[in-house]
Amino acid sequence: MKTKHVVTGPVPQSHLPFSPGIVSGEYLFVSGQASVDDQGQIVDDTFEGECRRSFDNLKRIVEAAGATLDDAVQVRNYVGRQQDLASFNAIYREYFREPFPARTTLIGCLGDLLKFEVDAVIHLGK
């Protein structure tokens, strides 16, 4: 099965060794997206700001592959601090709606560099 790398268009770039997204068959696998600018530099912000920027970066990659967040089948979330969980759930509902995708949320796993990160699997329906 051939794969296609999603690295062009309005996709945030990174100096780290990974592809923002890879299409394999009918699925897009999106690498972890954090609060970074278009050149991959971390943008330090409040939890809410970092969470929204991360979801916006995810959305840009998904749209570059010709899909929308409504096509998400799995979303994995990494929340730095437990006290941000309620804010995360509220923001999550701004980006995803019922029927919600399968979801995993890990708390306290990011160290001090990031407050939030997200990755996803998107069904392209081709």
C-alpha positions as a Markdown table, in Angstrom:
| # | Residue | x | y | z |
|---|---|---|---|---|
| 1 | Met | 0.0 | 0.0 | 0.0 |
| 2 | Lys | 1.4 | 3.4 | -1.0 |
| 3 | Thr | 1.5 | 6.2 | 1.4 |
| 4 | Lys | 1.3 | 10.0 | 0.8 |
| 5 | His | 2.9 | 12.5 | 3.1 |
| 6 | Val | 0.9 | 15.6 | 3.9 |
| 7 | Val | 3.6 | 18.3 | 4.1 |
| 8 | Thr | 2.5 | 21.1 | 1.7 |
| 9 | Gly | -0.1 | 23.9 | 1.9 |
| 10 | Pro | -0.9 | 25.6 | 5.2 |
| 11 | Val | 0.7 | 22.8 | 7.2 |
| 12 | Pro | 2.9 | 23.8 | 10.2 |
| 13 | Gln | 6.5 | 22.8 | 9.4 |
| 14 | Ser | 9.0 | 21.3 | 11.9 |
| 15 | His | 12.7 | 20.8 | 12.2 |
| 16 | Leu | 12.0 | 17.5 | 14.0 |
| 17 | Pro | 12.2 | 14.2 | 12.2 |
| 18 | Phe | 8.5 | 13.4 | 11.5 |
| 19 | Ser | 5.8 | 14.0 | 8.9 |
| 20 | Pro | 2.8 | 16.2 | 10.0 |
| 21 | Gly | 0.5 | 13.6 | 8.4 |
| 22 | Ile | 0.6 | 10.4 | 6.4 |
| 23 | Val | -2.2 | 9.1 | 4.2 |
| 24 | Ser | -2.3 | 5.3 | 4.1 |
| 25 | Gly | -5.3 | 3.7 | 2.3 |
| 26 | Glu | -8.4 | 5.4 | 3.5 |
| 27 | Tyr | -6.8 | 6.9 | 6.6 |
| 28 | Leu | -4.8 | 10.0 | 7.5 |
| 29 | Phe | -2.5 | 9.6 | 10.6 |
| 30 | Val | -1.7 | 13.0 | 12.0 |
| 31 | Ser | 1.4 | 13.3 | 14.2 |
| 32 | Gly | 1.2 | 15.1 | 17.6 |
| 33 | Gln | 0.4 | 18.7 | 17.1 |
| 34 | Ala | 1.4 | 21.3 | 19.7 |
| 35 | Ser | 1.2 | 25.0 | 20.1 |
| 36 | Val | 3.7 | 25.8 | 17.3 |
| 37 | Asp | 3.9 | 28.5 | 14.6 |
| 38 | Asp | 4.3 | 27.8 | 10.9 |
| 39 | Gln | 8.0 | 27.2 | 11.3 |
| 40 | Gly | 7.5 | 24.7 | 14.2 |
| 41 | Gln | 8.6 | 27.1 | 16.9 |
| 42 | Ile | 6.7 | 26.6 | 20.2 |
| 43 | Val | 4.3 | 29.4 | 21.1 |
| 44 | Asp | 4.1 | 29.6 | 24.9 |
| 45 | Asp | 0.6 | 30.6 | 26.0 |
| 46 | Thr | -2.1 | 29.9 | 28.5 |
| 47 | Phe | -3.5 | 26.4 | 28.5 |
| 48 | Glu | -6.5 | 27.5 | 26.6 |
| 49 | Gly | -4.3 | 29.3 | 24.0 |
| 50 | Glu | -2.0 | 26.3 | 23.5 |
| 51 | Cys | -4.9 | 23.9 | 23.3 |
| 52 | Arg | -6.7 | 25.9 | 20.6 |
| 53 | Arg | -3.5 | 26.5 | 18.6 |
| 54 | Ser | -2.8 | 22.7 | 18.7 |
| 55 | Phe | -6.4 | 21.9 | 17.5 |
| 56 | Asp | -6.1 | 24.6 | 14.8 |
| 57 | Asn | -2.8 | 23.0 | 13.6 |
| 58 | Leu | -4.5 | 19.6 | 13.6 |
| 59 | Lys | -7.4 | 21.1 | 11.6 |
| 60 | Arg | -5.0 | 22.6 | 9.0 |
| 61 | Ile | -3.3 | 19.3 | 8.3 |
| 62 | Val | -6.7 | 17.4 | 8.1 |
| 63 | Glu | -8.0 | 20.0 | 5.7 |
| 64 | Ala | -4.8 | 19.9 | 3.6 |
| 65 | Ala | -5.6 | 16.2 | 3.1 |
| 66 | Gly | -9.1 | 17.0 | 1.9 |
| 67 | Ala | -11.0 | 16.1 | 5.1 |
| 68 | Thr | -12.5 | 17.8 | 8.1 |
| 69 | Leu | -12.4 | 17.1 | 11.9 |
| 70 | Asp | -15.9 | 15.5 | 11.4 |
| 71 | Asp | -14.0 | 12.7 | 9.8 |
| 72 | Ala | -11.9 | 11.9 | 12.9 |
| 73 | Val | -12.2 | 8.3 | 14.1 |
| 74 | Gln | -9.7 | 8.6 | 17.0 |
| 75 | Val | -8.2 | 11.5 | 18.9 |
| 76 | Arg | -5.5 | 11.2 | 21.4 |
| 77 | Asn | -5.0 | 14.1 | 23.8 |
| 78 | Tyr | -2.1 | 14.9 | 26.1 |
| 79 | Val | -3.0 | 17.4 | 28.9 |
| 80 | Gly | -0.1 | 18.7 | 31.0 |
| 81 | Arg | -2.0 | 19.3 | 34.3 |
| 82 | Gln | -5.1 | 17.8 | 35.7 |
| 83 | Gln | -6.5 | 21.2 | 36.7 |
| 84 | Asp | -6.8 | 22.0 | 33.0 |
| 85 | Leu | -9.0 | 19.0 | 32.2 |
| 86 | Ala | -12.3 | 20.9 | 32.5 |
| 87 | Ser | -11.0 | 23.6 | 30.1 |
| 88 | Phe | -9.8 | 20.9 | 27.7 |
| 89 | Asn | -13.2 | 19.2 | 27.6 |
| 90 | Ala | -14.9 | 22.6 | 26.9 |
| 91 | Ile | -12.5 | 23.4 | 24.1 |
| 92 | Tyr | -12.7 | 19.9 | 22.7 |
| 93 | Arg | -16.4 | 20.4 | 22.1 |
| 94 | Glu | -15.6 | 23.5 | 20.0 |
| 95 | Tyr | -13.7 | 21.3 | 17.5 |
| 96 | Phe | -15.5 | 17.9 | 17.7 |
| 97 | Arg | -19.2 | 17.2 | 17.9 |
| 98 | Glu | -21.5 | 14.1 | 18.3 |
| 99 | Pro | -21.0 | 11.4 | 17.4 |
| 100 | Phe | -17.6 | 12.1 | 19.0 |
| 101 | Pro | -14.6 | 10.1 | 17.8 |
| 102 | Ala | -13.0 | 7.5 | 20.0 |
| 103 | Arg | -10.8 | 9.3 | 22.4 |
| 104 | Thr | -7.9 | 8.8 | 24.8 |
| 105 | Thr | -6.7 | 11.6 | 27.2 |
| 106 | Leu | -3.5 | 11.3 | 29.1 |
| 107 | Ile | -2.8 | 13.7 | 32.0 |
| 108 | Gly | 0.6 | 14.8 | 33.4 |
| 109 | Cys | 2.7 | 13.5 | 30.7 |
| 110 | Leu | 4.3 | 16.5 | 28.9 |
| 111 | Gly | 6.9 | 17.8 | 31.2 |
| 112 | Asp | 7.4 | 21.6 | 31.3 |
| 113 | Leu | 7.8 | 22.4 | 27.6 |
| 114 | Leu | 4.1 | 22.0 | 26.5 |
| 115 | Lys | 0.7 | 22.4 | 28.1 |
| 116 | Phe | -1.2 | 20.3 | 25.5 |
| 117 | Glu | -0.6 | 18.1 | 22.5 |
| 118 | Val | -3.0 | 16.2 | 20.2 |
| 119 | Asp | -2.8 | 13.5 | 17.5 |
| 120 | Ala | -5.5 | 11.9 | 15.4 |
| 121 | Val | -6.6 | 9.3 | 12.9 |
| 122 | Ile | -9.0 | 10.6 | 10.2 |
| 123 | His | -11.1 | 8.5 | 7.8 |
| 124 | Leu | -10.8 | 9.9 | 4.3 |
| 125 | Gly | -13.6 | 7.7 | 3.0 |
| 126 | Lys | -12.0 | 7.2 | -0.4 |
